[in-house]
Amino acid sequence: MATKYGPTPGYLVWRLSLKWQAAVDRTVAPHGLTHAQYSLLASLRGMTRSGATPTQRELADQTGLDEIFVSKLIRTLEGNGLVIRRPHPTDARARQLSLTDAGIATITPAIADVQILLDELTAPIGGLRSPDTTALVDTLQLLLAAPTPNQEAAP
């Protein structure tokens, strides 16, 4: 979609998101993962490196994915032997998550492959470590943190 002045920022973000999502899907497919599964496992890997055992809700908050969607994905990943769900010690409704050895063995090379991909995708602006990429990340984080107009307040 374009205005008489050119494409809108929303349209460009949407198109870039679709392009990058498809590229990540292709990259993680040889590891037996979808982009959404990769996002959960990579986030869980990052969260558990220090010994933390996040809940499904914490993982949903970290990834920005709907909690119900995360629950369904985690059940699939658990069925594939990549994740373990355990009861939370103080909240009967919550489940704590950890990666299995197979989960770590799956996500570690997938993360490395996605890092290479991201460097390739950001090459037109200097690669992952360029000032332009840093500025882009800062801008995107600012936009993501801003409240959405007309959004209903959370209960």
C-alpha positions, 0 to 999 in steps of 0.5 A: 500500500502506498500513499501519493508520497510512497509506501507507508511505514506500516506497509514496509514493516509488514512486507519486511516481516513477511520476507524475513519470516519466510527466510527464517522458515527456510533456514530452520526447516532443516532443523525440523522447526518452524519459525514460531518454534524456533522463536520459542526455543531460541528465546527459551535457550536465552532465558535458561542459560543462567539457570532460570526456569521460565513459565509459559507466560514469561516465554509468551511475554518474552516472544510477544506471542499469544499465551494460548499459541505458546501453550500449543507450540510448547505441547508440540515441542514437548511431544517432539522431546525438545522441551520439558514442562514441569509444575510450578512450585508455587502456582498450580496453574503455571508450568515451568519450562526447560530444554531437553538435551535434544532441544539444546542440540536442535536449537544451538545450530539453528541459532547459528544458522539464523545469525548467519541469515540475519547478517546476510539480511542486514548486509545492505545496511552494513550487517548485524554490527553496523551503526545503521543496524543498531539504529534500526534495532533501536527504532524498532524497539521504540516503536514496539514499546509504544502504546498502541492507539485505541488499544483496550487496557489490559485487565 
